[in-house]
Amino acid sequence: MAGLAMVLFIALFAFGGEYFGWSDHGGRVQLALICCFVFGIICGMKLKS
């Protein structure tokens, strides 16, 4: 599952604007994607321990 999540994150980060058609002039969508990914990792680590 972690590998699939990593591949999906990279695909959205790199090609999400072209695929979904959003305009990200300020980089806010990419910042939101990074934050969601990092918070998901943190929550997953806390649930595991």
Jmol script that loads the backbone (N, CA, C; Angstrom):
load data "model"
ATOM      1  N   MET A   1       0.813  -1.198   0.000  1.00  0.00           N
ATOM      2  CA  MET A   1       0.000   0.000   0.000  1.00  0.00           C
ATOM      3  C   MET A   1       0.857   1.264   0.000  1.00  0.00           C
ATOM      4  N   ALA A   2       1.949   1.224   0.718  1.00  0.00           N
ATOM      5  CA  ALA A   2       2.803   2.409   0.775  1.00  0.00           C
ATOM      6  C   ALA A   2       3.398   2.719  -0.595  1.00  0.00           C
ATOM      7  N   GLY A   3       3.757   1.695  -1.330  1.00  0.00           N
ATOM      8  CA  GLY A   3       4.297   1.897  -2.672  1.00  0.00           C
ATOM      9  C   GLY A   3       3.262   2.499  -3.615  1.00  0.00           C
ATOM     10  N   LEU A   4       2.034   2.019  -3.522  1.00  0.00           N
ATOM     11  CA  LEU A   4       0.948   2.562  -4.346  1.00  0.00           C
ATOM     12  C   LEU A   4       0.681   4.020  -3.988  1.00  0.00           C
ATOM     13  N   ALA A   5       0.692   4.328  -2.705  1.00  0.00           N
ATOM     14  CA  ALA A   5       0.477   5.711  -2.271  1.00  0.00           C
ATOM     15  C   ALA A   5       1.593   6.616  -2.782  1.00  0.00           C
ATOM     16  N   MET A   6       2.816   6.137  -2.773  1.00  0.00           N
ATOM     17  CA  MET A   6       3.948   6.926  -3.257  1.00  0.00           C
ATOM     18  C   MET A   6       3.833   7.182  -4.756  1.00  0.00           C
ATOM     19  N   VAL A   7       3.455   6.165  -5.516  1.00  0.00           N
ATOM     20  CA  VAL A   7       3.303   6.324  -6.968  1.00  0.00           C
ATOM     21  C   VAL A   7       2.175   7.293  -7.290  1.00  0.00           C
ATOM     22  N   LEU A   8       1.052   7.183  -6.592  1.00  0.00           N
ATOM     23  CA  LEU A   8      -0.072   8.096  -6.818  1.00  0.00           C
ATOM     24  C   LEU A   8       0.303   9.526  -6.459  1.00  0.00           C
ATOM     25  N   PHE A   9       1.040   9.709  -5.381  1.00  0.00           N
ATOM     26  CA  PHE A   9       1.469  11.047  -4.992  1.00  0.00           C
ATOM     27  C   PHE A   9       2.374  11.662  -6.046  1.00  0.00           C
ATOM     28  N   ILE A  10       3.336  10.903  -6.518  1.00  0.00           N
ATOM     29  CA  ILE A  10       4.255  11.422  -7.532  1.00  0.00           C
ATOM     30  C   ILE A  10       3.511  11.748  -8.816  1.00  0.00           C
ATOM     31  N   ALA A  11       2.578  10.892  -9.204  1.00  0.00           N
ATOM     32  CA  ALA A  11       1.804  11.140 -10.417  1.00  0.00           C
ATOM     33  C   ALA A  11       0.954  12.398 -10.279  1.00  0.00           C
ATOM     34  N   LEU A  12       0.288  12.570  -9.145  1.00  0.00           N
ATOM     35  CA  LEU A  12      -0.513  13.776  -8.936  1.00  0.00           C
ATOM     36  C   LEU A  12       0.350  15.020  -8.866  1.00  0.00           C
ATOM     37  N   PHE A  13       1.479  14.904  -8.196  1.00  0.00           N
ATOM     38  CA  PHE A  13       2.363  16.052  -8.049  1.00  0.00           C
ATOM     39  C   PHE A  13       2.932  16.487  -9.393  1.00  0.00           C
ATOM     40  N   ALA A  14       3.309  15.524 -10.216  1.00  0.00           N
ATOM     41  CA  ALA A  14       3.963  15.835 -11.485  1.00  0.00           C
ATOM     42  C   ALA A  14       2.975  16.147 -12.608  1.00  0.00           C
ATOM     43  N   PHE A  15       1.888  15.375 -12.703  1.00  0.00           N
ATOM     44  CA  PHE A  15       1.000  15.480 -13.858  1.00  0.00           C
ATOM     45  C   PHE A  15      -0.439  15.837 -13.500  1.00  0.00           C
ATOM     46  N   GLY A  16      -0.711  16.153 -12.257  1.00  0.00           N
ATOM     47  CA  GLY A  16      -2.083  16.433 -11.835  1.00  0.00           C
ATOM     48  C   GLY A  16      -2.693  17.646 -12.509  1.00  0.00           C
ATOM     49  N   GLY A  17      -1.898  18.682 -12.704  1.00  0.00           N
ATOM     50  CA  GLY A  17      -2.414  19.887 -13.355  1.00  0.00           C
ATOM     51  C   GLY A  17      -2.845  19.636 -14.779  1.00  0.00           C
ATOM     52  N   GLU A  18      -2.092  18.832 -15.491  1.00  0.00           N
ATOM     53  CA  GLU A  18      -2.448  18.504 -16.870  1.00  0.00           C
ATOM     54  C   GLU A  18      -3.650  17.577 -16.922  1.00  0.00           C
ATOM     55  N   TYR A  19      -3.695  16.608 -16.019  1.00  0.00           N
ATOM     56  CA  TYR A  19      -4.767  15.609 -16.042  1.00  0.00           C
ATOM     57  C   TYR A  19      -6.098  16.185 -15.581  1.00  0.00           C
ATOM     58  N   PHE A  20      -6.090  16.920 -14.459  1.00  0.00           N
ATOM     59  CA  PHE A  20      -7.323  17.458 -13.901  1.00  0.00           C
ATOM     60  C   PHE A  20      -7.623  18.871 -14.372  1.00  0.00           C
ATOM     61  N   GLY A  21      -6.644  19.538 -14.965  1.00  0.00           N
ATOM     62  CA  GLY A  21      -6.866  20.850 -15.536  1.00  0.00           C
ATOM     63  C   GLY A  21      -6.848  22.005 -14.544  1.00  0.00           C
ATOM     64  N   TRP A  22      -6.265  21.810 -13.365  1.00  0.00           N
ATOM     65  CA  TRP A  22      -6.198  22.925 -12.426  1.00  0.00           C
ATOM     66  C   TRP A  22      -5.031  23.840 -12.782  1.00  0.00           C
ATOM     67  N   SER A  23      -5.188  25.107 -12.458  1.00  0.00           N
ATOM     68  CA  SER A  23      -4.082  26.055 -12.648  1.00  0.00           C
ATOM     69  C   SER A  23      -3.454  26.323 -11.288  1.00  0.00           C
ATOM     70  N   ASP A  24      -2.161  26.144 -11.209  1.00  0.00           N
ATOM     71  CA  ASP A  24      -1.447  26.211  -9.933  1.00  0.00           C
ATOM     72  C   ASP A  24      -0.300  27.208 -10.053  1.00  0.00           C
ATOM     73  N   HIS A  25      -0.659  28.472 -10.242  1.00  0.00           N
ATOM     74  CA  HIS A  25       0.367  29.492 -10.446  1.00  0.00           C
ATOM     75  C   HIS A  25       1.169  29.760  -9.169  1.00  0.00           C
ATOM     76  N   GLY A  26       0.516  29.703  -8.013  1.00  0.00           N
ATOM     77  CA  GLY A  26       1.208  29.972  -6.759  1.00  0.00           C
ATOM     78  C   GLY A  26       1.799  28.742  -6.109  1.00  0.00           C
ATOM     79  N   GLY A  27       1.528  27.563  -6.660  1.00  0.00           N
ATOM     80  CA  GLY A  27       2.039  26.325  -6.081  1.00  0.00           C
ATOM     81  C   GLY A  27       1.240  25.841  -4.892  1.00  0.00           C
ATOM     82  N   ARG A  28       0.037  26.343  -4.703  1.00  0.00           N
ATOM     83  CA  ARG A  28      -0.755  25.976  -3.517  1.00  0.00           C
ATOM     84  C   ARG A  28      -1.304  24.567  -3.595  1.00  0.00           C
ATOM     85  N   VAL A  29      -1.654  24.112  -4.784  1.00  0.00           N
ATOM     86  CA  VAL A  29      -2.160  22.744  -4.912  1.00  0.00           C
ATOM     87  C   VAL A  29      -1.044  21.756  -4.611  1.00  0.00           C
ATOM     88  N   GLN A  30       0.148  22.011  -5.116  1.00  0.00           N
ATOM     89  CA  GLN A  30       1.268  21.121  -4.830  1.00  0.00           C
ATOM     90  C   GLN A  30       1.639  21.160  -3.348  1.00  0.00           C
ATOM     91  N   LEU A  31       1.544  22.319  -2.720  1.00  0.00           N
ATOM     92  CA  LEU A  31       1.798  22.422  -1.286  1.00  0.00           C
ATOM     93  C   LEU A  31       0.769  21.609  -0.499  1.00  0.00           C
ATOM     94  N   ALA A  32      -0.487  21.678  -0.904  1.00  0.00           N
ATOM     95  CA  ALA A  32      -1.533  20.893  -0.238  1.00  0.00           C
ATOM     96  C   ALA A  32      -1.293  19.397  -0.408  1.00  0.00           C
ATOM     97  N   LEU A  33      -0.851  18.972  -1.589  1.00  0.00           N
ATOM     98  CA  LEU A  33      -0.544  17.560  -1.807  1.00  0.00           C
ATOM     99  C   LEU A  33       0.601  17.096  -0.921  1.00  0.00           C
ATOM    100  N   ILE A  34       1.632  17.908  -0.807  1.00  0.00           N
ATOM    101  CA  ILE A  34       2.768  17.552   0.053  1.00  0.00           C
ATOM    102  C   ILE A  34       2.328  17.453   1.504  1.00  0.00           C
ATOM    103  N   CYS A  35       1.535  18.423   1.965  1.00  0.00           N
ATOM    104  CA  CYS A  35       1.068  18.404   3.360  1.00  0.00           C
ATOM    105  C   CYS A  35       0.216  17.170   3.637  1.00  0.00           C
ATOM    106  N   CYS A  36      -0.697  16.843   2.738  1.00  0.00           N
ATOM    107  CA  CYS A  36      -1.539  15.660   2.931  1.00  0.00           C
ATOM    108  C   CYS A  36      -0.694  14.390   2.985  1.00  0.00           C
ATOM    109  N   PHE A  37       0.294  14.301   2.134  1.00  0.00           N
ATOM    110  CA  PHE A  37       1.141  13.123   2.120  1.00  0.00           C
ATOM    111  C   PHE A  37       1.940  13.004   3.414  1.00  0.00           C
ATOM    112  N   VAL A  38       2.523  14.109   3.863  1.00  0.00           N
ATOM    113  CA  VAL A  38       3.310  14.087   5.098  1.00  0.00           C
ATOM    114  C   VAL A  38       2.430  13.788   6.308  1.00  0.00           C
ATOM    115  N   PHE A  39       1.257  14.415   6.380  1.00  0.00           N
ATOM    116  CA  PHE A  39       0.356  14.146   7.504  1.00  0.00           C
ATOM    117  C   PHE A  39      -0.143  12.704   7.478  1.00  0.00           C
ATOM    118  N   GLY A  40      -0.332  12.146   6.295  1.00  0.00           N
ATOM    119  CA  GLY A  40      -0.721  10.739   6.190  1.00  0.00           C
ATOM    120  C   GLY A  40       0.363   9.817   6.708  1.00  0.00           C
ATOM    121  N   ILE A  41       1.615  10.146   6.413  1.00  0.00           N
ATOM    122  CA  ILE A  41       2.734   9.348   6.926  1.00  0.00           C
ATOM    123  C   ILE A  41       2.783   9.428   8.447  1.00  0.00           C
ATOM    124  N   ILE A  42       2.618  10.631   8.983  1.00  0.00           N
ATOM    125  CA  ILE A  42       2.655  10.809  10.443  1.00  0.00           C
ATOM    126  C   ILE A  42       1.527  10.038  11.114  1.00  0.00           C
ATOM    127  N   CYS A  43       0.323  10.135  10.577  1.00  0.00           N
ATOM    128  CA  CYS A  43      -0.810   9.407  11.171  1.00  0.00           C
ATOM    129  C   CYS A  43      -0.623   7.904  11.070  1.00  0.00           C
ATOM    130  N   GLY A  44      -0.086   7.443   9.951  1.00  0.00           N
ATOM    131  CA  GLY A  44       0.173   6.017   9.798  1.00  0.00           C
ATOM    132  C   GLY A  44       1.210   5.501  10.784  1.00  0.00           C
ATOM    133  N   MET A  45       2.226   6.301  11.049  1.00  0.00           N
ATOM    134  CA  MET A  45       3.247   5.903  12.011  1.00  0.00           C
ATOM    135  C   MET A  45       2.682   5.871  13.425  1.00  0.00           C
ATOM    136  N   LYS A  46       1.810   6.830  13.738  1.00  0.00           N
ATOM    137  CA  LYS A  46       1.221   6.849  15.090  1.00  0.00           C
ATOM    138  C   LYS A  46       0.261   5.682  15.296  1.00  0.00           C
ATOM    139  N   LEU A  47      -0.484   5.306  14.255  1.00  0.00           N
ATOM    140  CA  LEU A  47      -1.399   4.175  14.387  1.00  0.00           C
ATOM    141  C   LEU A  47      -0.663   2.861  14.484  1.00  0.00           C
ATOM    142  N   LYS A  48       0.490   2.789  13.832  1.00  0.00           N
ATOM    143  CA  LYS A  48       1.264   1.543  13.839  1.00  0.00           C
ATOM    144  C   LYS A  48       1.881   1.273  15.206  1.00  0.00           C
ATOM    145  N   SER A  49       2.264   2.309  15.928  1.00  0.00           N
ATOM    146  CA  SER A  49       2.932   2.111  17.231  1.00  0.00           C
ATOM    147  C   SER A  49       1.976   2.130  18.393  1.00  0.00           C
TER     148      SER A  49
END
end "model"
wireframe off; spacefill off
backbone 0.3
color backbone group
